[in-house]
Amino acid sequence: MSDSHLTEPQPSYVKLAMRNMVQKRVTSLKHFALTTAGLLAVLVGLAYLTR
């Protein structure tokens, strides 16, 4: 019987996410840009509303 899948530790979530980010570079950059723009818009909107 082969128990090799039991002895190898599963890759961590961070490692899988980094591998996925490298493979899907354009999508990751788009999502990062959208997240940054959205966060900036929220901060500017709050600053405008609370002035």
mmCIF file of the N, C-alpha and C atoms, coordinates in Angstrom:
data_MODEL
# 
_entry.id   MODEL 
# 
loop_
_atom_site.group_PDB 
_atom_site.id 
_atom_site.type_symbol 
_atom_site.label_atom_id 
_atom_site.label_alt_id 
_atom_site.label_comp_id 
_atom_site.label_asym_id 
_atom_site.label_entity_id 
_atom_site.label_seq_id 
_atom_site.pdbx_PDB_ins_code 
_atom_site.Cartn_x 
_atom_site.Cartn_y 
_atom_site.Cartn_z 
_atom_site.occupancy 
_atom_site.B_iso_or_equiv 
_atom_site.pdbx_formal_charge 
_atom_site.auth_seq_id 
_atom_site.auth_comp_id 
_atom_site.auth_asym_id 
_atom_site.auth_atom_id 
_atom_site.pdbx_PDB_model_num 
ATOM 1   N N  . MET A 1 1  ? 0.830   -1.193 0.000   1.00 0.00 ? 1  MET A N  1 
ATOM 2   C CA . MET A 1 1  ? 0.000   0.000  0.000   1.00 0.00 ? 1  MET A CA 1 
ATOM 3   C C  . MET A 1 1  ? 0.871   1.251  0.000   1.00 0.00 ? 1  MET A C  1 
ATOM 4   N N  . SER A 1 2  ? 0.337   2.299  -0.589  1.00 0.00 ? 2  SER A N  1 
ATOM 5   C CA . SER A 1 2  ? 1.087   3.545  -0.671  1.00 0.00 ? 2  SER A CA 1 
ATOM 6   C C  . SER A 1 2  ? 0.507   4.557  0.312   1.00 0.00 ? 2  SER A C  1 
ATOM 7   N N  . ASP A 1 3  ? 1.306   4.902  1.312   1.00 0.00 ? 3  ASP A N  1 
ATOM 8   C CA . ASP A 1 3  ? 0.883   5.890  2.300   1.00 0.00 ? 3  ASP A CA 1 
ATOM 9   C C  . ASP A 1 3  ? 1.638   7.201  2.126   1.00 0.00 ? 3  ASP A C  1 
ATOM 10  N N  . SER A 1 4  ? 2.123   7.455  0.920   1.00 0.00 ? 4  SER A N  1 
ATOM 11  C CA . SER A 1 4  ? 2.925   8.665  0.713   1.00 0.00 ? 4  SER A CA 1 
ATOM 12  C C  . SER A 1 4  ? 2.095   9.931  0.888   1.00 0.00 ? 4  SER A C  1 
ATOM 13  N N  . HIS A 1 5  ? 0.800   9.844  0.567   1.00 0.00 ? 5  HIS A N  1 
ATOM 14  C CA . HIS A 1 5  ? -0.033  11.032 0.732   1.00 0.00 ? 5  HIS A CA 1 
ATOM 15  C C  . HIS A 1 5  ? -0.283  11.344 2.209   1.00 0.00 ? 5  HIS A C  1 
ATOM 16  N N  . LEU A 1 6  ? -0.075  10.375 3.077   1.00 0.00 ? 6  LEU A N  1 
ATOM 17  C CA . LEU A 1 6  ? -0.258  10.617 4.504   1.00 0.00 ? 6  LEU A CA 1 
ATOM 18  C C  . LEU A 1 6  ? 0.987   11.212 5.145   1.00 0.00 ? 6  LEU A C  1 
ATOM 19  N N  . THR A 1 7  ? 2.155   10.885 4.620   1.00 0.00 ? 7  THR A N  1 
ATOM 20  C CA . THR A 1 7  ? 3.390   11.355 5.240   1.00 0.00 ? 7  THR A CA 1 
ATOM 21  C C  . THR A 1 7  ? 3.746   12.774 4.802   1.00 0.00 ? 7  THR A C  1 
ATOM 22  N N  . GLU A 1 8  ? 3.332   13.167 3.595   1.00 0.00 ? 8  GLU A N  1 
ATOM 23  C CA . GLU A 1 8  ? 3.655   14.515 3.127   1.00 0.00 ? 8  GLU A CA 1 
ATOM 24  C C  . GLU A 1 8  ? 2.680   15.512 3.743   1.00 0.00 ? 8  GLU A C  1 
ATOM 25  N N  . PRO A 1 9  ? 3.203   16.597 4.309   1.00 0.00 ? 9  PRO A N  1 
ATOM 26  C CA . PRO A 1 9  ? 2.293   17.607 4.864   1.00 0.00 ? 9  PRO A CA 1 
ATOM 27  C C  . PRO A 1 9  ? 1.568   18.340 3.730   1.00 0.00 ? 9  PRO A C  1 
ATOM 28  N N  . GLN A 1 10 ? 0.326   18.693 3.988   1.00 0.00 ? 10 GLN A N  1 
ATOM 29  C CA . GLN A 1 10 ? -0.406  19.449 2.972   1.00 0.00 ? 10 GLN A CA 1 
ATOM 30  C C  . GLN A 1 10 ? 0.179   20.845 2.879   1.00 0.00 ? 10 GLN A C  1 
ATOM 31  N N  . PRO A 1 11 ? 0.244   21.404 1.662   1.00 0.00 ? 11 PRO A N  1 
ATOM 32  C CA . PRO A 1 11 ? 0.754   22.768 1.532   1.00 0.00 ? 11 PRO A CA 1 
ATOM 33  C C  . PRO A 1 11 ? -0.152  23.747 2.278   1.00 0.00 ? 11 PRO A C  1 
ATOM 34  N N  . SER A 1 12 ? 0.441   24.752 2.844   1.00 0.00 ? 12 SER A N  1 
ATOM 35  C CA . SER A 1 12 ? -0.342  25.712 3.608   1.00 0.00 ? 12 SER A CA 1 
ATOM 36  C C  . SER A 1 12 ? -1.202  26.552 2.668   1.00 0.00 ? 12 SER A C  1 
ATOM 37  N N  . TYR A 1 13 ? -2.216  27.166 3.242   1.00 0.00 ? 13 TYR A N  1 
ATOM 38  C CA . TYR A 1 13 ? -3.116  28.023 2.467   1.00 0.00 ? 13 TYR A CA 1 
ATOM 39  C C  . TYR A 1 13 ? -2.341  29.162 1.814   1.00 0.00 ? 13 TYR A C  1 
ATOM 40  N N  . VAL A 1 14 ? -1.386  29.730 2.547   1.00 0.00 ? 14 VAL A N  1 
ATOM 41  C CA . VAL A 1 14 ? -0.602  30.849 2.018   1.00 0.00 ? 14 VAL A CA 1 
ATOM 42  C C  . VAL A 1 14 ? 0.233   30.393 0.819   1.00 0.00 ? 14 VAL A C  1 
ATOM 43  N N  . LYS A 1 15 ? 0.830   29.217 0.938   1.00 0.00 ? 15 LYS A N  1 
ATOM 44  C CA . LYS A 1 15 ? 1.645   28.703 -0.164  1.00 0.00 ? 15 LYS A CA 1 
ATOM 45  C C  . LYS A 1 15 ? 0.788   28.477 -1.409  1.00 0.00 ? 15 LYS A C  1 
ATOM 46  N N  . LEU A 1 16 ? -0.402  27.900 -1.225  1.00 0.00 ? 16 LEU A N  1 
ATOM 47  C CA . LEU A 1 16 ? -1.306  27.687 -2.352  1.00 0.00 ? 16 LEU A CA 1 
ATOM 48  C C  . LEU A 1 16 ? -1.754  29.010 -2.961  1.00 0.00 ? 16 LEU A C  1 
ATOM 49  N N  . ALA A 1 17 ? -2.040  29.992 -2.110  1.00 0.00 ? 17 ALA A N  1 
ATOM 50  C CA . ALA A 1 17 ? -2.472  31.302 -2.605  1.00 0.00 ? 17 ALA A CA 1 
ATOM 51  C C  . ALA A 1 17 ? -1.358  31.981 -3.388  1.00 0.00 ? 17 ALA A C  1 
ATOM 52  N N  . MET A 1 18 ? -0.124  31.872 -2.898  1.00 0.00 ? 18 MET A N  1 
ATOM 53  C CA . MET A 1 18 ? 1.001   32.485 -3.610  1.00 0.00 ? 18 MET A CA 1 
ATOM 54  C C  . MET A 1 18 ? 1.219   31.801 -4.960  1.00 0.00 ? 18 MET A C  1 
ATOM 55  N N  . ARG A 1 19 ? 1.124   30.472 -4.987  1.00 0.00 ? 19 ARG A N  1 
ATOM 56  C CA . ARG A 1 19 ? 1.292   29.743 -6.246  1.00 0.00 ? 19 ARG A CA 1 
ATOM 57  C C  . ARG A 1 19 ? 0.212   30.149 -7.241  1.00 0.00 ? 19 ARG A C  1 
ATOM 58  N N  . ASN A 1 20 ? -1.020  30.273 -6.749  1.00 0.00 ? 20 ASN A N  1 
ATOM 59  C CA . ASN A 1 20 ? -2.135  30.666 -7.601  1.00 0.00 ? 20 ASN A CA 1 
ATOM 60  C C  . ASN A 1 20 ? -1.941  32.094 -8.125  1.00 0.00 ? 20 ASN A C  1 
ATOM 61  N N  . MET A 1 21 ? -1.411  32.970 -7.256  1.00 0.00 ? 21 MET A N  1 
ATOM 62  C CA . MET A 1 21 ? -1.197  34.362 -7.644  1.00 0.00 ? 21 MET A CA 1 
ATOM 63  C C  . MET A 1 21 ? -0.150  34.469 -8.747  1.00 0.00 ? 21 MET A C  1 
ATOM 64  N N  . VAL A 1 22 ? 0.888   33.635 -8.671  1.00 0.00 ? 22 VAL A N  1 
ATOM 65  C CA . VAL A 1 22 ? 1.935   33.658 -9.696  1.00 0.00 ? 22 VAL A CA 1 
ATOM 66  C C  . VAL A 1 22 ? 1.394   33.120 -11.020 1.00 0.00 ? 22 VAL A C  1 
ATOM 67  N N  . GLN A 1 23 ? 0.570   32.069 -10.944 1.00 0.00 ? 23 GLN A N  1 
ATOM 68  C CA . GLN A 1 23 ? 0.036   31.473 -12.167 1.00 0.00 ? 23 GLN A CA 1 
ATOM 69  C C  . GLN A 1 23 ? -0.983  32.377 -12.845 1.00 0.00 ? 23 GLN A C  1 
ATOM 70  N N  . LYS A 1 24 ? -1.774  33.100 -12.057 1.00 0.00 ? 24 LYS A N  1 
ATOM 71  C CA . LYS A 1 24 ? -2.816  33.962 -12.609 1.00 0.00 ? 24 LYS A CA 1 
ATOM 72  C C  . LYS A 1 24 ? -2.474  35.420 -12.333 1.00 0.00 ? 24 LYS A C  1 
ATOM 73  N N  . ARG A 1 25 ? -1.330  35.838 -12.832 1.00 0.00 ? 25 ARG A N  1 
ATOM 74  C CA . ARG A 1 25 ? -0.767  37.153 -12.528 1.00 0.00 ? 25 ARG A CA 1 
ATOM 75  C C  . ARG A 1 25 ? -1.691  38.308 -12.911 1.00 0.00 ? 25 ARG A C  1 
ATOM 76  N N  . VAL A 1 26 ? -2.238  38.289 -14.124 1.00 0.00 ? 26 VAL A N  1 
ATOM 77  C CA . VAL A 1 26 ? -3.056  39.409 -14.598 1.00 0.00 ? 26 VAL A CA 1 
ATOM 78  C C  . VAL A 1 26 ? -4.316  39.557 -13.754 1.00 0.00 ? 26 VAL A C  1 
ATOM 79  N N  . THR A 1 27 ? -4.973  38.448 -13.467 1.00 0.00 ? 27 THR A N  1 
ATOM 80  C CA . THR A 1 27 ? -6.183  38.487 -12.647 1.00 0.00 ? 27 THR A CA 1 
ATOM 81  C C  . THR A 1 27 ? -5.869  39.007 -11.248 1.00 0.00 ? 27 THR A C  1 
ATOM 82  N N  . SER A 1 28 ? -4.757  38.556 -10.693 1.00 0.00 ? 28 SER A N  1 
ATOM 83  C CA . SER A 1 28 ? -4.378  39.005 -9.355  1.00 0.00 ? 28 SER A CA 1 
ATOM 84  C C  . SER A 1 28 ? -4.101  40.497 -9.339  1.00 0.00 ? 28 SER A C  1 
ATOM 85  N N  . LEU A 1 29 ? -3.431  40.992 -10.367 1.00 0.00 ? 29 LEU A N  1 
ATOM 86  C CA . LEU A 1 29 ? -3.135  42.426 -10.427 1.00 0.00 ? 29 LEU A CA 1 
ATOM 87  C C  . LEU A 1 29 ? -4.415  43.248 -10.588 1.00 0.00 ? 29 LEU A C  1 
ATOM 88  N N  . LYS A 1 30 ? -5.347  42.742 -11.386 1.00 0.00 ? 30 LYS A N  1 
ATOM 89  C CA . LYS A 1 30 ? -6.635  43.436 -11.546 1.00 0.00 ? 30 LYS A CA 1 
ATOM 90  C C  . LYS A 1 30 ? -7.374  43.507 -10.219 1.00 0.00 ? 30 LYS A C  1 
ATOM 91  N N  . HIS A 1 31 ? -7.430  42.375 -9.511  1.00 0.00 ? 31 HIS A N  1 
ATOM 92  C CA . HIS A 1 31 ? -8.130  42.351 -8.228  1.00 0.00 ? 31 HIS A CA 1 
ATOM 93  C C  . HIS A 1 31 ? -7.447  43.255 -7.210  1.00 0.00 ? 31 HIS A C  1 
ATOM 94  N N  . PHE A 1 32 ? -6.119  43.256 -7.221  1.00 0.00 ? 32 PHE A N  1 
ATOM 95  C CA . PHE A 1 32 ? -5.386  44.125 -6.301  1.00 0.00 ? 32 PHE A CA 1 
ATOM 96  C C  . PHE A 1 32 ? -5.677  45.591 -6.604  1.00 0.00 ? 32 PHE A C  1 
ATOM 97  N N  . ALA A 1 33 ? -5.681  45.948 -7.894  1.00 0.00 ? 33 ALA A N  1 
ATOM 98  C CA . ALA A 1 33 ? -5.955  47.333 -8.289  1.00 0.00 ? 33 ALA A CA 1 
ATOM 99  C C  . ALA A 1 33 ? -7.383  47.731 -7.915  1.00 0.00 ? 33 ALA A C  1 
ATOM 100 N N  . LEU A 1 34 ? -8.343  46.832 -8.151  1.00 0.00 ? 34 LEU A N  1 
ATOM 101 C CA . LEU A 1 34 ? -9.735  47.143 -7.794  1.00 0.00 ? 34 LEU A CA 1 
ATOM 102 C C  . LEU A 1 34 ? -9.904  47.295 -6.285  1.00 0.00 ? 34 LEU A C  1 
ATOM 103 N N  . THR A 1 35 ? -9.246  46.441 -5.524  1.00 0.00 ? 35 THR A N  1 
ATOM 104 C CA . THR A 1 35 ? -9.332  46.527 -4.062  1.00 0.00 ? 35 THR A CA 1 
ATOM 105 C C  . THR A 1 35 ? -8.725  47.837 -3.567  1.00 0.00 ? 35 THR A C  1 
ATOM 106 N N  . THR A 1 36 ? -7.568  48.194 -4.128  1.00 0.00 ? 36 THR A N  1 
ATOM 107 C CA . THR A 1 36 ? -6.908  49.439 -3.731  1.00 0.00 ? 36 THR A CA 1 
ATOM 108 C C  . THR A 1 36 ? -7.769  50.644 -4.080  1.00 0.00 ? 36 THR A C  1 
ATOM 109 N N  . ALA A 1 37 ? -8.322  50.659 -5.295  1.00 0.00 ? 37 ALA A N  1 
ATOM 110 C CA . ALA A 1 37 ? -9.169  51.774 -5.717  1.00 0.00 ? 37 ALA A CA 1 
ATOM 111 C C  . ALA A 1 37 ? -10.427 51.861 -4.852  1.00 0.00 ? 37 ALA A C  1 
ATOM 112 N N  . GLY A 1 38 ? -11.027 50.723 -4.546  1.00 0.00 ? 38 GLY A N  1 
ATOM 113 C CA . GLY A 1 38 ? -12.222 50.716 -3.712  1.00 0.00 ? 38 GLY A CA 1 
ATOM 114 C C  . GLY A 1 38 ? -11.946 51.225 -2.307  1.00 0.00 ? 38 GLY A C  1 
ATOM 115 N N  . LEU A 1 39 ? -10.854 50.774 -1.729  1.00 0.00 ? 39 LEU A N  1 
ATOM 116 C CA . LEU A 1 39 ? -10.490 51.219 -0.385  1.00 0.00 ? 39 LEU A CA 1 
ATOM 117 C C  . LEU A 1 39 ? -10.192 52.718 -0.374  1.00 0.00 ? 39 LEU A C  1 
ATOM 118 N N  . LEU A 1 40 ? -9.489  53.185 -1.385  1.00 0.00 ? 40 LEU A N  1 
ATOM 119 C CA . LEU A 1 40 ? -9.190  54.613 -1.488  1.00 0.00 ? 40 LEU A CA 1 
ATOM 120 C C  . LEU A 1 40 ? -10.475 55.417 -1.641  1.00 0.00 ? 40 LEU A C  1 
ATOM 121 N N  . ALA A 1 41 ? -11.410 54.921 -2.455  1.00 0.00 ? 41 ALA A N  1 
ATOM 122 C CA . ALA A 1 41 ? -12.688 55.620 -2.642  1.00 0.00 ? 41 ALA A CA 1 
ATOM 123 C C  . ALA A 1 41 ? -13.468 55.689 -1.325  1.00 0.00 ? 41 ALA A C  1 
ATOM 124 N N  . VAL A 1 42 ? -13.465 54.606 -0.571  1.00 0.00 ? 42 VAL A N  1 
ATOM 125 C CA . VAL A 1 42 ? -14.161 54.601 0.724   1.00 0.00 ? 42 VAL A CA 1 
ATOM 126 C C  . VAL A 1 42 ? -13.521 55.609 1.674   1.00 0.00 ? 42 VAL A C  1 
ATOM 127 N N  . LEU A 1 43 ? -12.208 55.631 1.732   1.00 0.00 ? 43 LEU A N  1 
ATOM 128 C CA . LEU A 1 43 ? -11.527 56.571 2.632   1.00 0.00 ? 43 LEU A CA 1 
ATOM 129 C C  . LEU A 1 43 ? -11.765 58.018 2.226   1.00 0.00 ? 43 LEU A C  1 
ATOM 130 N N  . VAL A 1 44 ? -11.689 58.299 0.923   1.00 0.00 ? 44 VAL A N  1 
ATOM 131 C CA . VAL A 1 44 ? -11.938 59.665 0.455   1.00 0.00 ? 44 VAL A CA 1 
ATOM 132 C C  . VAL A 1 44 ? -13.391 60.056 0.706   1.00 0.00 ? 44 VAL A C  1 
ATOM 133 N N  . GLY A 1 45 ? -14.319 59.112 0.476   1.00 0.00 ? 45 GLY A N  1 
ATOM 134 C CA . GLY A 1 45 ? -15.730 59.393 0.741   1.00 0.00 ? 45 GLY A CA 1 
ATOM 135 C C  . GLY A 1 45 ? -15.988 59.684 2.204   1.00 0.00 ? 45 GLY A C  1 
ATOM 136 N N  . LEU A 1 46 ? -15.377 58.900 3.091   1.00 0.00 ? 46 LEU A N  1 
ATOM 137 C CA . LEU A 1 46 ? -15.536 59.163 4.529   1.00 0.00 ? 46 LEU A CA 1 
ATOM 138 C C  . LEU A 1 46 ? -14.929 60.494 4.921   1.00 0.00 ? 46 LEU A C  1 
ATOM 139 N N  . ALA A 1 47 ? -13.783 60.811 4.350   1.00 0.00 ? 47 ALA A N  1 
ATOM 140 C CA . ALA A 1 47 ? -13.140 62.095 4.662   1.00 0.00 ? 47 ALA A CA 1 
ATOM 141 C C  . ALA A 1 47 ? -14.030 63.253 4.191   1.00 0.00 ? 47 ALA A C  1 
ATOM 142 N N  . TYR A 1 48 ? -14.671 63.082 3.041   1.00 0.00 ? 48 TYR A N  1 
ATOM 143 C CA . TYR A 1 48 ? -15.548 64.121 2.524   1.00 0.00 ? 48 TYR A CA 1 
ATOM 144 C C  . TYR A 1 48 ? -16.790 64.276 3.396   1.00 0.00 ? 48 TYR A C  1 
ATOM 145 N N  . LEU A 1 49 ? -17.363 63.147 3.816   1.00 0.00 ? 49 LEU A N  1 
ATOM 146 C CA . LEU A 1 49 ? -18.584 63.200 4.616   1.00 0.00 ? 49 LEU A CA 1 
ATOM 147 C C  . LEU A 1 49 ? -18.353 63.739 6.024   1.00 0.00 ? 49 LEU A C  1 
ATOM 148 N N  . THR A 1 50 ? -17.162 63.531 6.561   1.00 0.00 ? 50 THR A N  1 
ATOM 149 C CA . THR A 1 50 ? -16.913 63.932 7.955   1.00 0.00 ? 50 THR A CA 1 
ATOM 150 C C  . THR A 1 50 ? -16.117 65.216 8.066   1.00 0.00 ? 50 THR A C  1 
ATOM 151 N N  . ARG A 1 51 ? -16.018 65.968 6.992   1.00 0.00 ? 51 ARG A N  1 
ATOM 152 C CA . ARG A 1 51 ? -15.219 67.209 7.073   1.00 0.00 ? 51 ARG A CA 1 
ATOM 153 C C  . ARG A 1 51 ? -15.963 68.301 7.826   1.00 0.00 ? 51 ARG A C  1 
# 
